[in-house]
Amino acid sequence: MTLRILADENIPAVEHYAGTLASVQHFSGRALQPEQLAGVDVLLVRSVTRVDAQLLGDSRLKFVGTATSGFDHIDRDFLGRRGIAFAHAPGSHANSVVEYVLAAIAAVGEHLERVLAGAPVGIVGYGVIGRAVAARLRALGINYRVYDPWLSPGAVDQPAPLPDILECAVITLHAELTRRQPWPSYHLLDAAALARIPADSLLINASRGPVVDNLALSDLLQGGGGPDVVLDVWEGEPRISQTLLGQVNLGTPHIAGYSLDGKLLATRMLVEAMARALELPWRNPGSAAGAAAPLQTGTHGSAAGTLRHLLAQRYDIGADDNALRGVTRGADPEAAALAFDRLRRHYPERRELLGSAVAPGPASPDALRLLAGLGCVIPGESR
């Protein structure tokens, strides 16, 4: 009998990877209702869908998967009690978030020049994504410090207390959202913590909106203080603060992990886990996407200029910022919320630098070093 899969409309290529194992239907992530699960065997969600007893009710689900690294939106205890297998996709979107962070640093002021010259980046959270950020910074020769009190100091590379992190030239947040004591991440950056960040620093949040107290941040920025800010995640999504959006340097609609490469990897991981859990025969059909256009190098005068040139060939963070401001400016809160989700649902194809081929041609030593650090495939070099 063919399985029935119900998948979030923002999870691509489920049909491609499931093949003949299942029939696939799609749903809108925030609008899923219990009655839609009637007769469904497999539910695939993203972070906007809360999966718990209220949603699942009397469904006969056999498997739940989330196409995300985090799973704070999943009641795993309930799934366990019901005997429903579960899987997530750790690491699938990590490099997409890494490249989003690099794009944010490159797009605002001269923060890229500062970190390439030795100023440290502070990383909050050393899970899959935090580790990926650290690894990429290390490969690029950028200094960093890490704060994650949930891990023993020996498990953290370059550990530092939170006050030291808040003094870094760039602070990038990758903590899971938890209220659990003794180190809750909910409002980890409250008014007192935000006030410690130097005005010439850059704060990036690509984790969960409530890790930063958005009201406190808005108050700080309204008073003319505070650092440069890039927010991809917001408290109250999709009903975000229009005031705060107007105050930050760049704002995007929770799409840091939305590269096509990351999405496809997450889909493949979930379908493979589903087949394993349900003891189904499955063979990887190969990628659902073709190769991205080769990267062009050229001469750009400095390491920062070269890195900006390479990043721009895969991602324009300013375009996402313009899109979010454009659809929410002057809109009433409900219309703005619908527009926020519409941007995510119709997000344009975005490819990653990691694994990208480099077009043949001369390249400076700086370019070759940065290409290697970004994980690109350089002609004539074995991977």
KAMODA-V388446 format. One record per pair of residues at least 24 apart in sequence whose ideal C-beta (glycine too) atoms are under 7 Angstrom apart, sorted by sequence separation. I is the first residue (numbers start at 0). GAP is how many residues later the second one is. If there is no record, write none. Layout:
i->(I	I)
gap->(GAP	GAP)
//
This chain:
i->(36	48	50	68	119	185	188	202	208	231	263	52	67	68	117	119	121	125	190	194	201	207	208	209	217	221	263	46	51	115	170	184	186	189	193	198	200	201	202	203	204	205	206	208	217	220	114	165	198	204	205	213	216	198	201	204	208	196	197	217	259	5	13	125	165	170	196	213	5	165	166	169	172	176	96	100	168	169	170	171	172	173	174	193	10	149	162	167	172	173	176	5	93	97	148	169	172	176	3	10	93	97	314	3	7	9	174	3	4	5	6	7	90	94	313	2	7	89	93	97	172	313	2	4	132	313	7	123	132	121	309	121	129	128	121	120	123	126	119	120	121	124	119	120	121	122	123	124	126	118	123	124	205	120	122	123	124	114	113	114	10	110	68	110	291	68	305	309	294	296	305	293	294	295	302	306	291	293	294	296	305	309	104	251	254	293	298	290	296	249	302	251	251	250	296	100	249	252	251	250	244	244	294	124	244	241	252	254	257	259	252	253	259	260	110	252	258	259	260	254	257	258	258	107	238	241	104	238	237	103	239	237	100	236	237	71	71	100	69	71	99	96	108	107	107	103	99	107	107	106	103	99	96	95	96	95	95	95	92	95	95	94	92	91	91	92	91	88	91	88	88	86	86	115	115	112	84	111	111	111	66	66	105	105	66	64	105	64	102	64	101	106	62	106	102	103	62	102	62	98	61	98	99	43	139	41	139	138	16	11	12	16	11	13	17	98	12	16	20	98	11	10	95	94	20	94	20	18	16	15	15	12	29	9	9	8)
gap->(24	24	24	24	24	24	24	24	24	24	24	25	25	25	25	25	25	25	25	25	25	25	25	25	25	25	25	26	26	26	26	26	26	26	26	26	26	26	26	26	26	26	26	26	26	26	27	27	27	27	27	27	27	28	28	28	28	29	29	29	29	30	30	30	30	30	30	30	31	31	31	31	31	31	32	32	32	32	32	32	32	32	32	32	33	33	33	33	33	33	33	34	34	34	34	34	34	34	35	35	35	35	35	36	36	36	36	37	37	37	37	37	37	37	37	38	38	38	38	38	38	38	39	39	39	39	41	41	41	43	43	44	44	45	46	47	47	47	48	48	48	48	49	49	49	49	49	49	49	50	50	50	50	51	51	51	51	54	55	55	56	58	59	59	59	60	60	60	61	61	61	63	63	63	63	63	64	64	64	64	64	64	65	65	65	65	65	66	66	67	67	68	69	70	70	71	71	71	72	73	79	80	81	82	83	86	87	89	89	89	90	90	90	90	91	91	91	91	91	92	92	92	93	94	94	94	97	98	99	100	100	102	103	103	103	104	105	105	106	106	106	109	119	120	122	126	132	141	142	143	146	156	159	160	160	161	162	163	164	165	166	167	169	170	173	173	174	177	177	180	181	183	186	187	188	191	192	192	195	196	199	200	201	202	203	205	205	208	208	209	209	210	211	211	212	213	214	214	215	215	216	216	217	226	230	232	233	234	250	251	251	251	252	253	253	253	254	254	254	254	255	256	256	257	259	259	261	266	268	269	272	275	311	334	335	336)
//
